[in-house]
Each structure stands twice: as C-alpha cells, then as structure tokens.
C-alpha cells in the first residue's frame, strides 16, 4: 500500500499567557497508508487532537512536516473530513439538508440529479432513511453521529479524521456504530485516523494485529469450547480447600511508543499485557 499521510518530525509549541511555552508534541513520526484504519490512544492532554488538527489542516506545526500524497498540508480541504464528538449539525436543518449543504458546497460542478443520488446513497449507507426528514433534536445521539459520518463520507474524502466520535454515546450504541463504521471503511477502502482516550494506558512495545479485517466484536469473545473448558475446570475444583487470596492480575491496553521515536515510521498499535496488580 502506498503512503497517504506522512508526519515527519512534527512538533507543536503553544505560547502561554505568562510568557512561557508549552510543548504539546515533539519529534512525531507517523505514516498512514491507503486503506488503513489507525487509532491513537492516550490520556487527555497528551496531544492526540493536536496531531489530528494538523493532519486536518486546522492547525500548523511549529516544527516538521505533514503531507498528503506528498503535498504539504497548509489548510483544511474536502480530501480530509473531520467527525467531531459533538456532531456539529445545524439544528434547524433536517438530516437530508445537513448532508445536502456539504455536498452542494463541495460538489457544485456535478449535476443536481447526481448530487441527490450521492446524498440518498449515504443516508441509506448509515441506515437513516426513515429519519431523513427529521431535525437533529428528534434524533438519538447515535443517529446524530451517523448523520455526521454520512456527511463526511458523502464528500468522498481520502482520509476520515475521527476526534473522539463515540465518546458521548452509551456502550451499546458505541459498539454498534463502531462496527458500522468499520464496515463502511472496509467496503469503500477509506483511510481513517481516530483519536481516543478509551481505554487509558502507558507506553509499551508494538505488536502486529492478531485479528484480520474486517473484525467483529464476537471475534474478541470467548468461544463456546473455551467457555465449556473453563466451566469444567471450575466444577473440578469445587471440593478443593480455598487458597490464600493473592493480588489479581490486571489487564491493560498499552499504546506502542513507536510514534514518539524519531525516525521510526511504524504505525501505532494496541497490545494487551497482563501484569501483577
């Protein structure tokens, strides 16, 4: 796969009101290849959204270079669409009108019939056809986020930028919408960069992913054979005397530290490590 986004030795410094400076990012290297879905995980304030904003062209680095297809990014563009946590919908417009406004602004060179077809296709894609004429106030949080995703995808961007897109949703809605988004990105070969602080973790070494795309949530759950083995093992130990309690191991997710290593262009991965509590 060819490289779509290249972040080379990027740094970002902010000036403080007392005359000092705050270093948000330093020496960041990252490559996003076409068709990849990359997640950046870290605690609040570590610079995730700052990096995403520079890829989007909403902010500029104080050091280093960010490019798309080899061209320096200096401003926002329809080839990089952002989906925010707060939906960013116009409350006085319907689902269809919110998407239409974006399509008409960017694709004014297309005929009206073609634009209408694109709008309806993306409403269908996110499963909002029954709600197409409703205003955002009449939609659930998950439905509002589907409108934002449909609006972004309707412009046929090269890269989809997701800034905590599921942070305001309940667990069930978040899981369903995550699966839907992965299906869309897989089917239409859309590259994506998502930042999130869920779950928290510390730096660790990187490992290649163990699941093939497209992955399903059921792939992460114990299989029936595994469950039955655990149950059988539990039954066989019922009559044993209790053992002294020990501190239980804790399972954490660790983001790879390669993103902050100068010159190292490996993609950031999540690994699961178990350590004594």
Backbone bond lengths (Angstrom), bond angles and torsions (degrees), N, CA, C in turn:
res aa  C-N    CA-C-N  psi(-1)  N-CA   C-N-CA  omega(-1)  CA-C   N-CA-C  phi
1 X - - - 1.460 - - 1.523 109.65 -
2 X 1.313 116.02 139.55 1.460 120.33 179.14 1.520 110.27 -82.00
3 X 1.336 115.51 157.14 1.459 121.55 -177.59 1.521 110.02 -79.00
4 X 1.329 116.68 128.60 1.461 122.05 176.72 1.530 110.59 -95.02
5 X 1.335 116.77 -52.46 1.462 122.63 -178.77 1.517 109.07 -116.37
6 X 1.334 115.90 132.06 1.465 121.28 175.96 1.520 108.82 -125.84
7 X 1.330 115.97 123.62 1.465 122.95 175.19 1.524 106.74 -111.01
8 X 1.326 116.81 117.46 1.459 121.45 -172.56 1.525 111.21 -121.44
9 X 1.331 115.02 111.10 1.466 122.22 175.28 1.531 112.56 49.02
10 X 1.307 115.54 45.16 1.460 120.94 -175.37 1.528 111.01 -81.16
11 X 1.322 115.25 137.04 1.449 122.55 173.97 1.509 109.95 -132.97
12 X 1.342 116.20 152.78 1.461 121.09 177.90 1.522 109.13 -141.20
13 X 1.343 115.84 123.27 1.453 122.78 179.54 1.520 109.52 -121.95
14 X 1.328 116.49 135.17 1.457 122.01 178.42 1.524 109.74 -110.51
15 X 1.329 116.39 140.90 1.456 122.03 175.89 1.524 109.54 -83.45
16 X 1.328 116.24 135.20 1.455 122.00 179.85 1.523 110.91 -97.30
17 X 1.322 115.80 159.56 1.466 120.68 -177.33 1.524 112.80 -65.48
18 X 1.346 117.42 -25.11 1.464 119.99 -179.63 1.522 112.71 -86.43
19 X 1.338 116.59 7.98 1.454 120.76 179.36 1.509 114.82 94.22
20 X 1.342 117.10 -7.69 1.456 120.59 178.61 1.515 111.80 -85.83
21 X 1.317 116.38 -173.37 1.460 121.76 179.15 1.520 109.72 -132.21
22 X 1.325 115.17 154.48 1.460 121.82 177.03 1.512 108.53 -123.89
23 X 1.333 117.16 122.67 1.463 122.56 -179.96 1.533 108.26 -89.64
24 X 1.328 115.85 108.26 1.466 120.64 -179.43 1.523 111.48 -86.54
25 X 1.328 117.58 -37.93 1.464 122.92 -179.64 1.525 109.07 -140.55
26 X 1.322 115.19 148.52 1.460 119.32 179.11 1.521 109.86 -152.38
27 X 1.328 116.17 125.87 1.464 121.55 174.69 1.511 114.70 61.91
28 X 1.344 118.19 41.40 1.466 121.43 -176.74 1.525 110.48 -86.98
29 X 1.324 116.01 130.32 1.459 123.38 175.29 1.529 108.82 -124.26
30 X 1.318 116.75 133.67 1.459 120.74 -179.98 1.519 109.55 -159.08
31 X 1.319 116.50 141.04 1.461 122.20 173.14 1.523 109.32 -124.29
32 X 1.319 116.66 136.50 1.461 122.60 173.84 1.522 107.14 -119.53
33 X 1.306 116.57 117.49 1.455 120.55 179.81 1.522 110.67 -88.92
34 X 1.299 116.23 158.10 1.464 120.89 -178.10 1.523 110.08 -61.60
35 X 1.327 114.86 130.17 1.453 121.04 -179.62 1.516 115.06 89.75
36 X 1.326 118.23 -4.75 1.459 121.12 -179.21 1.526 111.43 -83.69
37 X 1.341 114.89 150.98 1.463 122.31 173.25 1.525 106.23 -118.86
38 X 1.332 116.17 106.98 1.459 122.08 -174.00 1.527 109.49 -109.81
39 X 1.340 116.23 134.53 1.460 121.60 176.81 1.519 110.23 -116.01
40 X 1.331 116.65 135.37 1.449 123.36 173.79 1.522 107.89 -107.38
41 X 1.325 116.95 121.23 1.457 121.59 -175.55 1.523 109.49 -116.11
42 X 1.304 116.40 134.07 1.458 120.09 177.85 1.512 110.63 -178.99
43 X 1.338 116.27 165.53 1.459 120.76 -178.10 1.522 110.77 -71.68
44 X 1.313 116.34 163.79 1.457 121.76 -179.54 1.528 110.14 -60.70
45 X 1.335 116.04 134.13 1.449 121.16 177.19 1.514 115.63 90.71
46 X 1.351 117.58 4.70 1.462 119.27 -177.66 1.531 112.99 -88.01
47 X 1.347 118.29 -3.39 1.455 120.49 175.28 1.510 115.83 106.90
48 X 1.342 118.74 8.93 1.464 121.47 -178.44 1.526 111.51 -61.53
49 X 1.336 115.82 -53.37 1.466 119.89 -177.99 1.522 111.48 -67.51
50 X 1.323 116.85 -30.40 1.473 120.03 177.00 1.518 110.21 -62.35
51 X 1.328 116.66 -43.31 1.458 120.54 178.31 1.528 110.49 -66.35
52 X 1.342 117.07 -42.79 1.463 120.25 179.04 1.527 111.11 -61.65
53 X 1.332 117.25 -40.09 1.465 120.66 179.25 1.524 111.95 -63.32
54 X 1.328 117.35 -34.27 1.461 120.04 179.07 1.528 110.75 -73.06
55 X 1.330 117.57 -34.92 1.462 120.16 174.61 1.528 109.87 -67.05
56 X 1.342 116.71 -36.63 1.459 120.85 179.04 1.519 112.25 -73.01
57 X 1.338 117.80 -18.82 1.459 120.98 -175.99 1.512 113.23 87.38
58 X 1.345 117.36 8.90 1.459 121.71 178.43 1.527 111.70 -80.17
59 X 1.315 116.92 -15.50 1.457 123.26 177.53 1.522 107.84 -147.63
60 X 1.314 117.07 159.92 1.460 121.92 -178.36 1.523 110.14 -117.69
61 X 1.330 118.23 144.36 1.468 120.24 178.22 1.526 111.75 -72.37
62 X 1.322 116.39 151.64 1.455 120.59 173.73 1.525 110.89 -86.97
63 X 1.324 116.39 -13.44 1.465 121.60 175.93 1.517 108.37 -151.91
64 X 1.337 116.65 150.60 1.456 120.64 177.76 1.518 113.29 86.63
65 X 1.336 114.44 -167.53 1.464 121.03 -170.10 1.524 110.10 -144.91
66 X 1.345 116.14 137.89 1.469 122.66 173.26 1.523 107.75 -123.15
67 X 1.333 117.57 126.09 1.467 120.87 -177.53 1.518 111.18 -130.06
68 X 1.334 115.47 155.48 1.459 123.17 171.25 1.522 107.13 -126.40
69 X 1.319 116.19 122.31 1.466 122.11 -175.21 1.529 110.95 52.59
70 X 1.331 116.39 36.93 1.457 121.71 176.72 1.516 115.23 83.43
71 X 1.349 118.38 -3.30 1.455 121.97 -179.46 1.532 110.12 -102.61
72 X 1.351 116.17 133.63 1.463 120.43 -179.19 1.533 110.55 -61.51
73 X 1.331 116.14 135.74 1.460 121.93 176.74 1.524 108.95 -87.66
74 X 1.330 117.02 119.06 1.463 121.78 -179.03 1.528 112.66 -123.50
75 X 1.338 117.46 -10.21 1.457 120.95 -178.18 1.526 109.32 -160.57
76 X 1.350 117.32 165.72 1.462 119.49 177.44 1.523 110.99 -66.09
77 X 1.328 115.59 159.66 1.460 120.76 178.36 1.508 110.85 -159.79
78 X 1.328 118.93 156.98 1.467 121.97 -178.75 1.526 113.68 -68.06
79 X 1.334 117.22 -8.71 1.467 119.33 176.06 1.529 111.59 -79.42
80 X 1.349 116.76 -8.05 1.473 122.77 177.42 1.520 108.10 -133.93
81 X 1.319 117.35 102.60 1.462 121.60 -177.13 1.522 110.48 -104.31
82 X 1.345 115.34 136.79 1.462 121.73 -176.84 1.527 110.17 -105.33
83 X 1.337 116.07 134.58 1.465 122.46 171.96 1.519 106.94 -111.69
84 X 1.345 116.57 115.69 1.453 121.81 -176.01 1.518 111.37 -92.51
85 X 1.339 115.39 166.10 1.460 120.95 179.10 1.521 111.70 -68.53
86 X 1.339 117.80 -31.91 1.467 120.87 -173.83 1.531 113.14 -93.62
87 X 1.333 118.02 17.23 1.475 125.33 173.76 1.524 114.06 72.28
88 X 1.348 119.36 -44.08 1.473 122.98 177.21 1.528 111.94 56.62
89 X 1.332 116.26 46.39 1.463 121.30 177.00 1.529 109.86 -99.38
90 X 1.327 116.92 151.12 1.456 121.55 175.10 1.525 107.69 -81.17
91 X 1.345 119.08 116.05 1.473 121.04 -171.37 1.519 114.51 -67.52
92 X 1.334 118.37 -21.63 1.472 120.23 -178.64 1.527 112.36 -89.96
93 X 1.319 117.31 -0.08 1.467 120.90 178.37 1.528 110.57 -110.85
94 X 1.317 115.98 149.67 1.460 121.20 178.67 1.525 110.23 -75.71
95 X 1.337 115.15 175.17 1.466 120.55 176.09 1.526 110.23 -54.78
96 X 1.323 115.89 -49.47 1.463 120.41 -178.26 1.535 110.92 -63.71
97 X 1.330 116.48 -40.95 1.464 119.73 -177.44 1.523 112.42 -69.27
98 X 1.343 117.73 -33.71 1.463 120.25 176.70 1.521 110.95 -63.64
99 X 1.325 116.58 -41.95 1.463 120.43 179.48 1.528 110.56 -73.31
100 X 1.341 116.04 -38.21 1.468 120.49 -179.96 1.522 111.72 -60.80
101 X 1.329 117.18 -41.46 1.460 121.11 -179.08 1.525 111.24 -57.50
102 X 1.331 116.56 -43.46 1.469 120.51 179.89 1.525 111.03 -68.84
103 X 1.330 116.74 -45.47 1.467 120.46 -177.54 1.523 111.02 -64.52
104 X 1.324 117.71 -43.78 1.465 120.64 -179.42 1.525 111.51 -65.48
105 X 1.344 117.49 -32.35 1.462 120.59 -178.75 1.518 111.75 -72.32
106 X 1.331 116.94 -39.16 1.467 121.20 -174.01 1.523 111.84 -93.10
107 X 1.324 117.50 -33.39 1.458 121.41 -173.72 1.523 111.97 -112.30
108 X 1.316 117.18 40.16 1.464 121.39 -177.77 1.523 112.36 -63.50
109 X 1.333 117.78 -20.07 1.457 120.86 179.99 1.513 113.60 -76.05
110 X 1.329 117.77 -14.28 1.458 121.12 179.32 1.531 110.17 -84.50
111 X 1.313 116.71 156.00 1.455 121.31 176.20 1.515 111.41 -67.87
112 X 1.340 116.03 157.30 1.467 120.57 -177.19 1.520 111.31 -60.54
113 X 1.306 118.33 -41.96 1.462 121.42 -178.77 1.526 110.92 -62.67
114 X 1.323 116.97 -39.94 1.465 120.76 179.83 1.517 110.72 -67.63
115 X 1.343 116.95 -39.83 1.454 120.17 178.67 1.529 110.91 -65.05
116 X 1.334 116.87 -41.95 1.456 120.55 178.49 1.524 111.28 -62.88
117 X 1.323 116.63 -36.18 1.463 120.99 178.56 1.528 110.83 -66.27
118 X 1.337 116.49 -41.06 1.472 121.01 178.15 1.523 110.56 -63.19
119 X 1.333 116.42 -43.16 1.468 121.28 -179.56 1.518 111.07 -62.04
120 X 1.341 116.83 -48.32 1.461 120.35 -178.68 1.524 111.13 -66.01
121 X 1.312 117.12 -37.73 1.472 121.16 179.68 1.517 110.96 -59.35
122 X 1.328 117.25 -41.51 1.465 120.01 -176.81 1.522 112.00 -80.19
123 X 1.321 117.96 -26.91 1.466 120.09 171.20 1.527 109.41 -64.70
124 X 1.325 116.52 -43.91 1.467 121.14 177.13 1.530 110.97 -63.63
125 X 1.338 115.91 -38.80 1.458 121.46 -175.71 1.528 112.35 -58.58
126 X 1.331 116.91 -38.06 1.468 120.56 -178.08 1.526 111.95 -98.48
127 X 1.342 117.47 9.15 1.459 121.24 174.10 1.518 115.29 71.60
128 X 1.339 117.54 34.74 1.464 120.59 -177.47 1.537 113.06 -113.69
129 X 1.315 117.76 16.89 1.466 120.22 -179.00 1.526 112.70 -56.19
130 X 1.355 120.19 -41.82 1.470 119.18 179.20 1.530 113.41 -67.49
131 X 1.335 117.59 -15.25 1.461 121.12 -175.60 1.528 112.31 -114.45
132 X 1.322 117.29 14.81 1.469 121.26 -171.95 1.523 113.22 -61.75
133 X 1.328 118.11 -27.98 1.466 120.63 -176.43 1.528 112.37 -101.93
134 X 1.313 117.45 13.39 1.462 121.57 178.70 1.529 110.96 -93.47
135 X 1.330 115.82 150.35 1.456 121.01 173.14 1.527 109.60 -84.89
136 X 1.344 118.50 158.97 1.469 121.50 -176.25 1.525 114.53 -54.53
137 X 1.338 118.41 -31.98 1.465 120.79 -178.86 1.528 112.42 -61.49
138 X 1.323 116.98 -22.05 1.464 121.68 -178.55 1.525 112.49 -95.57
139 X 1.324 117.40 6.16 1.461 121.76 -177.22 1.532 110.46 -109.01
140 X 1.328 115.45 154.87 1.462 120.61 172.91 1.524 109.54 -78.04
141 X 1.339 116.12 169.96 1.461 119.93 179.29 1.517 112.49 -59.66
142 X 1.343 116.39 -41.34 1.456 119.89 178.89 1.517 112.67 -65.38
143 X 1.333 116.47 -37.41 1.465 120.45 178.72 1.526 111.18 -68.47
144 X 1.334 116.73 -38.78 1.466 119.87 177.07 1.522 110.77 -61.55
145 X 1.327 116.58 -41.73 1.453 119.26 -179.70 1.518 110.90 -68.71
146 X 1.316 117.84 -31.07 1.471 120.63 174.93 1.524 111.04 -64.89
147 X 1.333 116.46 -37.10 1.471 119.79 176.31 1.526 109.72 -62.72
148 X 1.333 116.70 -45.12 1.465 120.63 -179.83 1.530 111.43 -61.50
149 X 1.338 116.29 -39.85 1.461 120.21 179.07 1.524 110.38 -68.55
150 X 1.335 117.07 -43.06 1.472 120.54 178.72 1.522 110.74 -62.37
151 X 1.316 117.61 -41.56 1.457 121.80 178.97 1.522 111.07 -61.80
152 X 1.332 116.48 -41.56 1.460 120.02 179.58 1.528 111.43 -68.06
153 X 1.332 116.58 -44.87 1.468 120.47 -177.06 1.524 112.39 -70.71
154 X 1.332 117.26 -27.09 1.472 120.51 -178.43 1.521 111.82 -63.50
155 X 1.325 117.52 -22.31 1.463 121.12 179.94 1.527 112.08 -86.14
156 X 1.342 116.03 2.61 1.468 122.44 176.96 1.528 112.13 54.19
157 X 1.325 116.87 56.03 1.468 119.65 -177.98 1.523 111.67 -74.68
158 X 1.322 116.06 158.16 1.460 120.96 172.86 1.526 110.86 -77.13
159 X 1.344 115.79 -30.24 1.465 120.95 -176.59 1.520 109.69 -138.01
160 X 1.335 115.84 132.75 1.451 122.29 175.41 1.527 107.63 -102.93
161 X 1.339 116.68 122.76 1.457 122.84 -178.78 1.523 108.87 -106.28
162 X 1.327 117.08 122.86 1.460 122.69 -173.52 1.522 109.36 -118.20
163 X 1.338 116.69 112.12 1.458 122.08 -177.77 1.527 109.36 -104.17
164 X 1.330 116.71 94.88 1.463 122.97 -177.31 1.539 110.79 48.30
165 X 1.333 118.56 52.32 1.469 119.64 -171.17 1.516 114.56 -68.69
166 X 1.341 118.35 -19.79 1.457 120.72 -176.48 1.519 112.67 -113.50
167 X 1.329 116.88 9.94 1.461 120.76 -174.46 1.514 114.07 -63.85
168 X 1.334 118.72 -29.82 1.465 121.58 -176.70 1.527 112.81 -93.88
169 X 1.338 117.60 6.12 1.467 120.90 -174.92 1.525 110.91 -102.39
170 X 1.335 116.06 154.53 1.461 119.81 174.79 1.521 109.60 -71.85
171 X 1.335 116.03 165.90 1.465 121.15 -171.56 1.523 112.79 -60.88
172 X 1.341 117.92 -42.28 1.464 120.75 -177.68 1.523 110.69 -67.46
173 X 1.343 116.48 -47.10 1.463 119.94 179.09 1.519 110.86 -62.71
174 X 1.333 115.91 -40.82 1.459 120.45 -179.98 1.525 111.41 -61.21
175 X 1.343 116.76 -44.31 1.455 120.08 -179.70 1.524 112.40 -63.75
176 X 1.343 116.67 -43.70 1.463 120.30 179.55 1.519 111.94 -64.93
177 X 1.336 116.59 -40.93 1.461 120.22 -178.50 1.529 111.21 -71.30
178 X 1.327 117.00 -33.75 1.471 120.26 175.10 1.524 110.83 -60.54
179 X 1.333 116.20 -44.05 1.463 119.93 179.37 1.528 111.02 -64.19
180 X 1.333 116.46 -42.12 1.456 120.56 -179.82 1.521 110.50 -63.07
181 X 1.320 117.29 -42.55 1.460 121.00 -179.88 1.527 110.94 -64.40
182 X 1.331 117.26 -42.07 1.456 120.62 178.73 1.528 110.96 -63.54
183 X 1.329 117.08 -38.86 1.462 120.45 178.36 1.529 110.77 -62.74
184 X 1.344 116.56 -43.32 1.461 120.91 -179.12 1.522 110.69 -64.99
185 X 1.335 116.39 -46.47 1.475 119.76 -179.57 1.517 111.40 -62.99
186 X 1.344 116.53 -37.28 1.450 120.34 179.65 1.524 111.07 -69.22
187 X 1.327 116.52 -44.36 1.463 120.55 -175.78 1.528 111.94 -67.62
188 X 1.328 116.68 -39.52 1.458 120.34 -174.68 1.531 112.98 -103.03
189 X 1.350 116.10 8.80 1.466 122.44 175.72 1.528 111.66 53.40
190 X 1.326 115.23 50.04 1.458 121.75 179.93 1.522 109.32 -95.88
191 X 1.317 117.04 131.61 1.461 121.64 174.34 1.523 108.54 -78.67
192 X 1.333 117.06 147.75 1.462 120.08 -177.92 1.520 110.29 -145.40
193 X 1.330 114.82 144.82 1.463 122.94 173.39 1.518 107.03 -127.68
194 X 1.335 116.81 118.36 1.461 121.36 -178.44 1.518 109.67 -120.19
195 X 1.335 116.68 137.64 1.457 121.08 174.49 1.523 108.62 -113.02
196 X 1.325 116.53 141.00 1.459 121.37 -178.53 1.518 108.97 -157.56
197 X 1.345 116.34 154.07 1.464 120.23 173.32 1.524 110.56 -112.25
198 X 1.305 117.34 17.64 1.461 121.76 -179.60 1.518 108.97 -116.15
199 X 1.324 122.40 110.76 1.457 125.57 6.77 1.510 112.46 -94.53
200 X 1.355 118.54 167.68 1.462 120.42 176.81 1.517 111.06 -75.61
201 X 1.311 117.44 163.46 1.460 120.71 178.88 1.503 111.32 -175.90
202 X 1.322 115.85 -178.35 1.453 122.35 175.97 1.510 108.70 -122.95
203 X 1.312 117.29 171.05 1.450 120.85 -175.85 1.525 111.67 -68.87
204 X 1.323 115.73 142.14 1.445 121.96 175.50 1.511 109.23 -147.84
205 X 1.317 117.12 179.85 1.461 120.20 -179.14 1.524 109.92 -80.41
206 X 1.326 116.08 158.06 1.461 120.89 -176.25 1.521 112.38 -90.26
207 X 1.323 116.01 146.58 1.457 122.74 175.30 1.511 108.79 -132.38
208 X 1.335 117.96 148.88 1.468 119.35 177.53 1.526 109.74 -66.97
209 X 1.344 118.08 150.78 1.467 120.70 -179.78 1.518 110.91 -63.86
210 X 1.343 116.50 144.30 1.460 121.78 -178.54 1.523 113.05 -95.34
211 X 1.330 117.57 -13.25 1.464 121.49 -178.59 1.515 110.23 -106.18
212 X 1.326 115.88 139.79 1.453 120.35 176.63 1.524 109.44 -82.99
213 X 1.342 117.11 148.20 1.454 121.23 175.62 1.528 109.53 -86.85
214 X 1.350 118.77 146.55 1.462 125.44 -3.43 1.521 111.57 -80.08
215 X 1.344 117.50 132.87 1.456 122.49 -178.62 1.519 110.10 -90.13
216 X 1.319 117.02 149.20 1.452 123.50 176.84 1.522 108.55 -115.55
217 X 1.350 115.49 154.03 1.457 118.22 179.27 1.521 111.83 -60.96
218 X 1.346 117.40 -33.43 1.462 120.62 179.28 1.521 112.62 -61.90
219 X 1.362 116.47 -23.44 1.459 119.39 178.92 1.521 111.58 -65.93
220 X 1.344 116.92 -21.62 1.460 121.01 -178.56 1.519 112.82 -91.38
221 X 1.351 117.36 -8.99 1.455 121.37 -177.36 1.524 110.96 -89.71
222 X 1.342 118.57 152.62 1.472 120.91 176.94 1.514 111.10 -59.68
223 X 1.317 116.32 138.38 1.456 120.81 177.65 1.529 109.85 -79.28
224 X 1.352 117.80 159.44 1.470 120.15 -177.98 1.521 113.55 -53.12
225 X 1.342 117.29 -39.44 1.470 119.83 -179.59 1.516 110.48 -63.71
226 X 1.336 116.66 -41.71 1.449 120.25 179.50 1.522 110.82 -65.01
227 X 1.329 116.36 -41.19 1.456 120.85 -178.94 1.517 111.24 -64.28
228 X 1.369 116.06 -42.73 1.460 119.63 -179.17 1.520 111.34 -66.06
229 X 1.346 117.34 -36.98 1.457 120.82 177.97 1.523 111.04 -63.77
230 X 1.339 116.25 -41.63 1.458 119.79 179.31 1.522 110.85 -65.60
231 X 1.363 115.82 -39.66 1.457 120.26 179.70 1.520 110.69 -65.08
232 X 1.341 116.28 -43.74 1.461 120.61 179.15 1.518 110.74 -62.17
233 X 1.325 115.97 -41.20 1.459 119.70 179.28 1.505 111.83 -64.36
234 X 1.343 116.48 -36.50 1.460 120.42 -179.98 1.520 110.50 -67.86
235 X 1.381 116.71 -39.20 1.461 119.86 -179.44 1.521 111.52 -66.74
236 X 1.350 116.95 -35.09 1.462 120.20 -177.14 1.513 112.69 -71.60
237 X 1.335 117.24 -15.50 1.466 119.58 -177.35 1.519 112.44 -107.66
238 X 1.341 117.17 10.16 1.463 119.11 -177.00 1.514 112.81 -63.42
239 X 1.352 117.53 -37.70 1.460 121.58 -174.67 1.518 112.98 -85.95
240 X 1.328 117.47 -1.43 1.457 120.06 179.88 1.522 110.46 -75.92
241 X 1.330 117.72 146.78 1.473 119.62 176.70 1.515 110.14 -65.18
242 X 1.323 117.48 146.23 1.466 119.61 -179.08 1.514 112.16 -64.15
243 X 1.314 116.18 143.61 1.452 121.97 177.75 1.524 109.78 -94.62
244 X 1.311 116.72 155.85 1.472 118.96 176.82 1.512 110.28 -60.35
245 X 1.320 116.99 139.22 1.464 121.39 -178.81 1.520 110.38 -71.43
246 X 1.293 114.86 137.07 1.455 121.96 175.52 1.523 108.36 -119.32
247 X 1.311 114.47 161.24 1.467 117.80 177.03 1.520 109.00 -63.12
248 X 1.328 115.91 131.34 1.455 121.50 -176.91 1.521 110.80 -79.94
249 X 1.345 116.10 143.88 1.470 118.22 176.45 1.506 110.98 -67.15
250 X 1.301 116.05 148.16 1.456 121.84 177.79 1.522 109.69 -112.20
251 X 1.298 115.09 134.38 1.466 120.61 179.38 1.515 109.27 -97.57
252 X 1.314 116.41 125.37 1.457 121.33 -178.74 1.521 110.03 -128.51
253 X 1.292 114.83 158.51 1.457 121.12 174.11 1.511 108.45 -102.95
254 X 1.332 115.58 129.80 1.443 120.96 -178.33 1.522 110.35 -117.30
255 X 1.333 118.57 121.89 1.460 119.36 174.60 1.512 110.67 -76.13
256 X 1.328 116.63 144.28 1.461 120.58 -178.70 1.517 110.79 -65.54
257 X 1.328 116.31 145.67 1.458 121.32 -178.84 1.514 112.32 -86.91
258 X 1.353 117.14 -0.13 1.464 119.05 -174.17 1.512 113.02 -62.79
259 X 1.329 117.67 -23.89 1.464 119.87 -177.36 1.522 111.43 -64.22
260 X 1.340 117.31 -29.52 1.454 120.61 -177.82 1.530 112.72 -98.62
261 X 1.304 118.50 9.28 1.457 121.54 177.94 1.523 109.52 -93.49
262 X 1.332 119.72 113.69 1.472 121.34 -179.01 1.514 111.77 -55.70
263 X 1.316 116.11 132.46 1.453 122.12 176.05 1.514 114.34 85.89
264 X 1.337 117.38 -13.62 1.461 119.89 -178.39 1.514 108.97 -93.49
265 X 1.331 118.25 120.66 1.464 121.61 -172.91 1.523 112.68 -106.56
266 X 1.309 118.22 22.08 1.457 118.63 177.99 1.519 109.65 -69.02
267 X 1.356 116.74 146.64 1.441 120.61 176.41 1.518 110.74 -72.93
268 X 1.339 114.35 150.28 1.451 119.36 -179.73 1.527 110.33 -73.55
269 X 1.296 116.29 133.30 1.463 121.17 -178.58 1.522 109.23 -126.59
270 X 1.335 115.57 158.84 1.452 121.44 173.99 1.514 108.80 -103.50
271 X 1.320 116.86 136.11 1.456 120.58 175.12 1.519 108.48 -128.05
272 X 1.287 115.95 154.92 1.444 120.98 -179.42 1.511 108.63 -112.06
273 X 1.334 116.61 122.44 1.454 121.42 -179.49 1.515 108.63 -124.46
274 X 1.311 116.39 144.38 1.446 121.32 177.28 1.517 108.16 -112.63
275 X 1.328 115.26 125.82 1.456 120.86 -178.61 1.525 109.30 -129.46
276 X 1.326 118.19 155.40 1.465 120.53 178.47 1.518 111.12 -59.04
277 X 1.301 118.21 142.34 1.456 121.84 179.69 1.522 112.26 -74.85
